[in-house]
Amino acid sequence: MLQSNIQTYIEKEMNVQGQSLSLYQEEKEYALQKKLVPQNLMIEEKEESLRFKDSYIERVDKETDELIAEEFPLSFLDTPISYLKEHRSEFLYVESKWFEFIKLEGCSFEVDDVFGTYKVLTGLHMQKKFGSLLKQFFAKEFNESPTSVQLLFNDKDGLWDVNIELDAIKEFNEKMSIGEVLVLTYRFFFHLVEYVENEKA
């Protein structure tokens, strides 16, 4: 899945860019590792902060699920993620073509009312049979900490409901901007999908 998506993306970009190619870090590393690009092609690395500039962002009331406001990414992405601790009655809902690229639904970000931890909730489009590989990846990333992730297959929608404590991801800290947290979330799930793809091969 990931390989075919990246292959298609590269082919499309090459049609536009010609003899040079601009890719974000994850796609660049993957493409070089899997030899998806011609050897003589120059690959530049895109600025990560631009990845989510076209995303759709809502601030939503936790209690009622009512929309508070839509936010413009270019200004709102620079807001510190600690915004969520200062506004605990809200969660952020984010849709992006990049989340779709790795088979994620929109992502919701919030602070847990009881423990004060930062969380991301999403749906992952992956078959039920890969559950053991998902659990292996989480055990490796979170040092067997069972409270860091909740994973449940949703038969009705045919996807995995995933609830992760962002605090458990090594690179996370609450001084990050919302944009940086989106990049971190993308990177984490990218490596998850890559892990499953490699292990099932």
C-alpha positions as CSV (number, residue, x, y, z in Angstrom):
1,M,0.0,0.0,0.0
2,L,2.6,2.5,1.1
3,Q,5.0,1.6,-1.7
4,S,2.4,1.9,-4.4
5,N,1.2,5.2,-3.0
6,I,4.7,6.6,-2.9
7,Q,5.5,5.2,-6.4
8,T,2.4,6.9,-7.8
9,Y,3.2,10.2,-6.0
10,I,6.8,10.2,-7.3
11,E,5.7,9.5,-10.9
12,K,3.2,12.4,-10.7
13,E,5.9,14.8,-9.2
14,M,8.4,13.8,-11.8
15,N,6.0,14.7,-14.6
16,V,5.7,18.1,-13.1
17,Q,9.3,18.7,-11.9
18,G,11.3,17.0,-14.6
19,Q,14.9,16.1,-13.8
20,S,14.7,17.1,-10.1
21,L,12.4,15.9,-7.4
22,S,11.3,17.4,-4.1
23,L,10.1,15.1,-1.4
24,Y,9.4,15.3,2.3
25,Q,11.9,13.4,4.6
26,E,9.8,10.2,5.1
27,E,9.0,9.8,1.4
28,K,12.6,10.6,0.4
29,E,14.1,8.0,2.8
30,Y,11.6,5.4,1.8
31,A,12.1,6.0,-2.0
32,L,15.9,5.8,-1.7
33,Q,15.7,2.6,0.4
34,K,13.3,0.9,-1.9
35,K,15.1,2.3,-5.1
36,L,11.9,3.9,-6.4
37,V,13.8,6.7,-8.2
38,P,16.3,6.7,-11.0
39,Q,19.9,6.9,-9.7
40,N,20.8,10.1,-11.6
41,L,17.7,12.0,-10.3
42,M,18.5,14.8,-7.8
43,I,16.2,14.7,-4.8
44,E,15.7,17.8,-2.7
45,E,14.0,17.7,0.7
46,K,10.9,19.7,1.3
47,E,10.5,21.8,4.4
48,E,8.4,19.7,6.8
49,S,6.5,22.7,8.1
50,L,4.8,23.1,4.7
51,R,3.3,19.6,4.7
52,F,0.1,20.6,6.6
53,K,-0.4,24.1,5.2
54,D,-3.5,22.9,3.3
55,S,-5.1,20.9,6.1
56,Y,-8.6,21.5,7.4
57,I,-8.7,22.3,11.1
58,E,-11.7,22.6,13.5
59,R,-11.9,23.5,17.1
60,V,-14.7,21.5,18.6
61,D,-16.5,21.5,22.0
62,K,-15.7,18.2,23.8
63,E,-19.0,18.0,25.6
64,T,-21.4,18.7,22.7
65,D,-19.2,17.9,19.6
66,E,-20.3,21.3,18.3
67,L,-18.0,23.3,16.0
68,I,-16.5,26.3,17.8
69,A,-14.5,27.6,14.8
70,E,-12.6,26.6,11.7
71,E,-9.0,27.7,11.8
72,F,-6.7,28.8,9.0
73,P,-3.7,26.5,9.0
74,L,-1.0,29.0,8.1
75,S,-1.6,31.0,11.2
76,F,-3.0,28.4,13.6
77,L,-0.2,25.8,13.0
78,D,2.3,28.0,14.8
79,T,0.1,27.9,18.0
80,P,1.8,25.9,20.8
81,I,0.1,22.5,21.4
82,S,-0.2,23.6,25.0
83,Y,-3.2,25.6,23.7
84,L,-5.1,22.3,24.4
85,K,-4.1,22.4,28.1
86,E,-5.4,26.0,28.4
87,H,-8.6,25.1,26.6
88,R,-9.4,21.6,28.0
89,S,-13.1,21.8,26.9
90,E,-12.0,21.7,23.3
91,F,-10.4,19.2,20.9
92,L,-8.8,19.8,17.5
93,Y,-10.0,17.9,14.5
94,V,-7.6,17.8,11.5
95,E,-8.1,16.4,8.0
96,S,-5.3,16.3,5.5
97,K,-4.5,14.6,2.2
98,W,-1.3,13.4,3.9
99,F,-3.2,11.5,6.6
100,E,-5.3,9.9,3.8
101,F,-2.0,9.1,2.0
102,I,-1.1,6.7,4.9
103,K,-4.7,5.5,5.2
104,L,-5.6,7.5,8.3
105,E,-9.0,9.1,8.9
106,G,-9.0,12.7,10.3
107,C,-7.1,13.0,13.6
108,S,-8.5,14.5,16.8
109,F,-6.1,16.0,19.4
110,E,-7.0,16.7,23.0
111,V,-5.8,16.7,26.6
112,D,-7.1,14.0,28.8
113,D,-9.4,15.5,31.5
114,V,-8.1,13.1,34.2
115,F,-4.4,12.5,33.6
116,G,-3.6,15.8,31.7
117,T,-1.8,13.8,28.9
118,Y,-1.9,14.8,25.2
119,K,-3.8,12.3,23.0
120,V,-4.4,11.7,19.3
121,L,-7.4,9.7,18.2
122,T,-7.8,8.4,14.7
123,G,-9.0,5.5,12.5
124,L,-6.4,3.4,10.5
125,H,-7.6,1.7,7.4
126,M,-5.9,-1.7,7.7
127,Q,-7.2,-5.2,7.7
128,K,-8.0,-6.9,11.0
129,K,-5.5,-9.7,10.4
130,F,-2.6,-7.2,10.9
131,G,-3.6,-6.6,14.5
132,S,-0.6,-8.6,15.9
133,L,1.8,-6.5,13.8
134,L,0.3,-3.3,15.0
135,K,0.6,-4.5,18.6
136,Q,4.2,-5.5,18.0
137,F,5.0,-2.0,16.7
138,F,3.3,-0.2,19.6
139,A,5.1,-2.5,22.2
140,K,8.4,-1.7,20.6
141,E,7.8,2.1,20.4
142,F,6.2,2.4,23.9
143,N,8.5,-0.1,25.8
144,E,5.6,-2.4,26.5
145,S,3.6,0.4,28.3
146,P,0.0,-0.8,27.9
147,T,-1.6,2.5,28.9
148,S,0.1,4.5,26.0
149,V,-2.2,3.1,23.3
150,Q,-5.7,1.8,22.9
151,L,-6.4,-0.3,19.8
152,L,-9.7,-1.7,18.8
153,F,-10.9,-3.1,15.5
154,N,-14.2,-1.4,14.4
155,D,-16.1,-4.1,12.4
156,K,-18.8,-1.6,11.4
157,D,-16.3,0.8,9.6
158,G,-13.7,-1.8,8.8
159,L,-10.8,0.1,10.4
160,W,-8.7,0.2,13.6
161,D,-9.7,2.8,16.2
162,V,-6.4,4.1,17.6
163,N,-6.0,6.2,20.7
164,I,-2.4,7.2,21.5
165,E,-0.8,9.2,24.3
166,L,1.4,11.7,22.4
167,D,3.5,12.1,25.6
168,A,4.7,8.5,25.0
169,I,6.3,9.3,21.6
170,K,10.0,10.0,22.3
171,E,10.2,13.2,20.3
172,F,7.1,14.8,21.7
173,N,7.2,17.8,24.1
174,E,4.5,20.4,24.9
175,K,6.7,23.3,23.6
176,M,6.0,22.0,20.1
177,S,3.7,23.9,17.8
178,I,0.5,22.3,16.5
179,G,2.1,22.1,13.1
180,E,5.1,20.2,14.6
181,V,2.8,17.8,16.4
182,L,1.0,17.1,13.1
183,V,4.4,16.3,11.4
184,L,5.3,14.1,14.4
185,T,2.0,12.3,14.2
186,Y,2.4,11.7,10.5
187,R,5.9,10.4,10.9
188,F,4.8,8.0,13.7
189,F,2.0,6.5,11.6
190,F,4.1,6.5,8.5
191,H,6.6,4.3,10.3
192,L,3.8,2.1,11.6
193,V,2.4,1.4,8.2
194,E,6.0,0.9,6.8
195,Y,6.6,-1.6,9.7
196,V,3.5,-3.6,8.9
197,E,4.3,-3.6,5.2
198,N,7.8,-4.9,5.7
199,E,6.9,-7.5,8.3
200,K,4.1,-9.0,6.2
201,A,6.2,-9.2,3.1
